[in-house]
Amino acid sequence: MLRVPFVACAMAFITVAAGCGDDAAPAPLAPPDLARCDITTSACQRGIYNSVAAMLDASGYRMPSIRTISVDQHADEVRSRIDLDDLTGEDAETRGLRLIGFLPSASESLTATQAEYWITQVAAYYSRSNNSITVIDRDYDDGSAQVILAHEFIHSIQDSQFDLNTVSSGADTEDRVIGVRSVIEGDAVHSSFAWYYEVSGIALEDIDWDEIHADGTTRLQERAADVEIALLDTASSFPYSYGFQFMTNTTLAEGLTGRAEAFGEPPATAAEVMRGYGMIAPVADFPSVAHPAPIEGSEIAIENRFGAWYVYGTLRRQGLEHEDALDVSLSWEGDELAIYRGGDEVIAVWRVRFDDAATASILSDRVNDAGDGARSAVAFGDDAFVFAAESSDTLVAWASQPLDSMTASIVPKAERRMGGAVSVGTCLQTLDFSVPSPPPLLH
């Protein structure tokens, strides 16, 4: 499987420093020239890095090396990392994610979906292992090119200031990865935009940040409702909209001190990011034994917590409008998806806990009303159980299990290994962004 490792955040390639350490190199450019400079030149690169570092009070760190590769080179490098055996789509995780609806039914495999995102959606990325930046040459417009490079410089600065491996060390579920990435990527988006507007001579306090955020979150909400798009791809993009909003509001309210505190204690859930800066974080209340006793002959293949964003996307794909889906997802108090192997079949059981029984019923009713033969849902108190199987007989057997007799833990709690990131990793700038220039201003 193409796991873009969340904690490593790196494709370890040979990098070529662009002018770093060259005594004959021209002096770094200074604002306002940086807003339109050629990012392939040493003077532009050094100028952007120095300017960004000064804004973040991060002078004195080593500037990363930079290389530029073509779109074809980038695609070849991504494909070279793939184990062809992972492209069959016959692994339990791919089949389970298809069944539950997190991957489209037509998807080739989880690995192929992850690789496709990397190939088509990534503009540049930072490699932690060797403090290097790779820019994919897609003929960027002025403004976008400078922001892309600033974004990746910010990742290098984050790594120097906070040690990104430490920041992400506890992210052992998809949901926790989304929470941590929302700080890492959200800060890189906000800081790169703020830098660009500053060097363009625009006062940050005059900018209508809410309007900028609304554009990004609305586009992501529409993608979440589109059944043709992998829900995990929308989770890959979540930090660039909701995380952007979260870190903007954190930084505007508390400055660089608040920014540092966010890296010291990042959100543990997508729900906290969706609620927004200053709101009370959800109290996770979830049983250690998450699922009914498995059908005889079935064994666990993988467990993972997917979080409130996947609840939101599931409800949108079952026809619920944005506001209603958001209300339900923000009442999330925990979830776990378990994927089982049973003979030749794969079964997925997604248990989601909400803050009241009425909310749990909305998810179960929506799944059942969809009339999808692969899925069935049962409300049980404050919980909704969504069952998905590859045959109707197996689906009925699992959905008929007594939900109140959770006597045998699937795996002893001390030995459980959660599934980690499923959406694509961090330290990158996606193509799904635009820098309003000039930005909307407050009146």
N, C-alpha and C positions, 0 to 999 in steps of 0.2 A: 504494500500500500504506500502511496505517496503521502507520508506523514511529513508535512512541513513542521519540524519540531517546534512546539511553542516555546519551550525553555531555551532551545538553542537559537531559534530564529535565524537560521543561516543556511544558505547554500554556500558551502565553502569553496569558492572559486579562486583562481589566481587573479589578483587585482593589479591594476596599473595605476600608480599614483599620477595624478595630473598636475605636475608642476610643484608638488610638495618638496620642500627642502632645496629647491633650485635657486642658488644665489643670484643667478642672472634673471630670474623671473621678475616681471614687472610688479610694481607695488599693488597691493589690493585696491580694488575700486572702493569708492565711498558712496553713500546715498547722495543724490537720488539715482545715480547711474545704475545701481544694483537692480532696480525694478525692471530693467530692459536689457541687461547685459547678456553676453553669450556664455552660457553655462559650461561650454566646453573649454573655456580659457581659464588659465591659472588665476589671472587677476580677478575675474568674476567669482570663481569658486572661493578664493581666499577672502574676498570682500564679503560675500554672503555669509560664510562661516563666522568671520570675526563679528559681523553685525548681529547675527543671531545669538552668538555666545554672549555678547555684551548685553543684549536684551534679557537673557536668562540668567545673568550674573554667573556666567560659567567660563570666564576667561582662564587661560592657562592649560586647558586640556588639548590633547593632540588631535589635530584635524584628521578625519579619516581619509584614506585613499579613495579614488574615484575611477571608475571605468565606465565606458559606454559600449553597449552591444546592440546589435540589430534585433529586430523582432524575430527573425528566423533563428539567430543564435540563441536567443532567450528560450524559444520553443524547444530547440534541440537540447539545451541544457536541462530543462525541466523533464523532458521525456527520457533523458539518459538516467535519471534517478528512479525511474519506475521499474518495479519488478513486473514483468509481463504476466506472471501468474496472478497478480492482483487485478488484472483487467477483465477477468472472466465474469465477475459479478456473482460468482457462486459462493463467496464467503458469507458467513452468517450475518456479519454486520451490515453489509450492503443489502442483503435480502430483508433483514429486519427493518432497516431504515426506509426501504421502499414500502414495505407493508404498512408501516405506521404513518407514512406520508411525508417524511422529511426529505426523501429523494423522490423525484418523479418516477413513475412506473417505467418510463422509457429509458431511464438512465442506464448507462452501460455498467458502471460500478462506482463505488465511493471513490476509489483512487482516480478514476477517469474524471469524475466531477471535480475533485480537488485540483487535478492537473489542469483541467480546462480553465478553472478560475485563475490559476497562476499564469497561464499562457495568455489569456485574453484580457484580464482585468488589472494586471499589475503594471504600473508605470516605472517604479524603482523600488529598491529594497536595501536595507542595511543588514550587514552580516556581523553579528556580535563576535563571532569567533576570531575575526581578524580586523575588526574596526574598519570595514570597507563598505563602500556604496557602489551599487550597480544601477545604472540608468538605462532603461530600454528606449532606444531611439525611435520615437513615434511621431517625430516632427511636431513638437509641442508649440503652441502659440506663446508669444510673450506674455508674461504673467504666470501662466500655468507652469512653464519650464522652471522659472525661478522659485516658485512655491514648492514644486516637486523636490528640487535640490535642498531647499531650506527644511522641508519636512524630514528628509533623511538625515541632514545634519543634526536636527533636533533629536532623532533617535540616538545618534552617537553621543550627544550631550547628555541625554537621559541615562545612557549606559554609564557614562563617566560619573555623573552625579549620584545616581541611585543604585547602580548595578542591576540591570534588568533581569538577570538570572535570579537574583534574590527577590525582586519584586514579584516575579511569576512563579516562585518555587512552590507555592501551595496550590496552584491551579491544576487540580487533578480531575476535574469534570468539565464538560463543555460549558456549563453555566458559569463556573468560576473563571474559565478562560475568557469568556465574553466580558465578565466584570473587570478583570485585570486589563484586557486589551482596550477596554473603554477608557481607561486612564492613559495607557501608553499611546494609543492612536489618537484618542480625543485631544490629548495635550499637543501632539505633533500637528494635528490639523489646526487647532486654535492658535498655537504659537506661530505657525508658518503664515497663517492669514494675518495675524496681528503684526508680524514682522513686515509683510508685504505692504500693508496699509501704512505702517509707520514710515518706511522708506519712500513711499509714494506721497508723503506729506499729508496724510489724513489722520486726524486726531481720533484715537480709539474710542474716546468717550462720546464721540458724535455718531458712532456707527450703530445701526439698528441690528444688533446681533440676533434678536428673536426672529426677524424676518429671514435672515440667512439660514438659521437653524430650521425654520419651518419648511423651507424649500427642500432641504436634505431629508428630513424625517418624513415628509409627505411622499417623496419619491420612494423611500424605502417601504413605507406602508403599502404603497401600490404594488411594489414587487412582492411583498409578503402575501398579497391576495392572489397572485398569479400562480396557478397550479402548474404552469409549464416551467417555472423557475424553482430550482432546488431550494428548499427552505433553509438548508445549511449555507447556501450562498448568501442569503439575506443576513444570516447570522455573521458571516464573514464581513459584511458591509456595515453591520450594526454599530461598531465603534466609531465609524467615520461620520455618523449622524447623531445618534443618541449620546455616544461618548463625547463627541465634539461639543454638544450642548452642555453636557455635564461638566466638562473641564473649562469651558468658557465661563460658566456661572461660578464655578469654584474659584477661578483665577480673578475674575472681576470683583468678587466679594472679599477674597482673602489674599490676593497677590501671590507672590512667589512662595510665601510661607504656606498658604493653602495648597498650592501646587505640590510642594514637597510633602505635605501631610497626605495628600491623595496617593502619592507613590509609596509612602510608608505604610499606608493601610488602605489598599484599593478595595472597591466594592467586591463582595463575594458572590454577587448574583446580578443577572441582567435586570431583575425587578428593581433593585436599588437605583440603577442607572436610569431606568424608565421613569421612576418616580421623580427623579431630579435632585439637584443639589439642595441641601437643607431639609429635605423631607425625611421622615422616619423610615429607616430601612426595615424591610419585612423581617419578621421573626420566623426563621425556619423552624418548623415543627413537623418532623417527619420520623416515622418509626424505623428502628434499625432493621426490622424484618419487613421488607417493603411489599412483598407479593404473596399471593396464595401459594400453598404447597404445590410444586410443579406436578403436572401429569406424569404418571409413572413412565419411566424411560426417557424423560427429558432432562437435559442438563444445561446449566447456564453457560452461555458463550461470552456475554459481555453485559456490563451494567454501566449506566451513566446518568447523570442529572443534566437535563437540557434547559430547564428554566422557563421563565415567564415569556421570553420572546417566542419560543416555540409554541407555547400555549396561544399567544396572540396570533401567530401565523396560521396555526391549525384552525382556529375559529374563523379567521378571515376566509380561509379556503373552504369552510363549510357555510359561507354565505353571511356571516355576521358583519355588520358595518363597523367602521373603525372605532367609534366611541364606545360601543357596547363591548367589542372585543378587548379594547384597552382596559375597561373597567374590570372585566373578568380576569384578565392576565395580571392586573395589579393586586388582585386578592390572592394570588399565588402564595403558598407557604411551603412548598417543597414538591419535588417530583423525582421519580426514578423510572428509567426505561430499562427493562431487562429483556435481553434477546436469548432465546433458548434454542437448542437443537433437540429435535425429537425424531429419531430415525432419519428419514430423508427430508423432513420438513423443518422449517424455521418458524418460530412463534415469537411475537413481540407482545410484551405486557407493559403498558405505560400507566403508572399510578401517579395522579396529580392531587395534591391536597390544597384546599382553598380555606378561606377564613369563615365560610359558612356553607351549609348544605345546599342552599338555593343556588349558589354560584357553581358548586360541583355539578349540579343537575344541568346547568346550561351547557357545559362541555359534553356531558354524556348524551343529552338530548340532541345536540347538533350533530354529533357523530352518527347517532342512530337515524336521524332524519335524512342524512345524506344518502342512505340506501346503498352504501358501498358494501358489497358482499364480503369484502376482505376484512372488515372491521365491525366490531360491536362494542358497546360501552355500557357500563353499569355504574350508577351512583350508589355510594355507600357512605352515609354520613357526610362528612366534609370532603370526602375523597371521590374522585372519578377514576374508574379503571377502564382503560381502552385496550381491548384485545384485538390482535391482528394475526391472521394465520393464512397459510397457503391452501387450505381446503376448508370447506364449510363444516365438515364433521369435526375437525380439530378445533375450529373456532368455537363451535357450540360446546365442546368438551371443556375447553379452558374457561369460557365465559360462565359455565355452570359451576365452577369450583366455589366452595364456600369461602366467602371473603372474610369471615370473622374467625377463622381458625388458622391463624398464622403461627403455627407451632414450631416449624423447623426453618431456621435461617438457611438461606440458599448457600451462603458462604459465611464462615465466622467473621464477625465484624473486623477483628484485628488483621485478617488475611485478605480482606476485600481489596481489589484493585479496580478503581473506576476507570472509565474508558478514555478520559482526557479529551483533548481537542478533537473535534470532528470538522468544524469550520476551519478555513485556512488561517495560518498563523499570523504573527504580528511583524512589526518593523518594516512595513511596506506602505507605499502610497498607491492606492488604486486609481483607475481611470475615471471612476464614478464620482468626480468632483468638479466643481467650477468655482472660480474666484470672481465674485461680482466686482467689476471694476468700471466705474466707481461703485462702492458698496452702498446699500440703502442707508440713509441717514435718519437720525431721530429729528423730529420736528419740534 
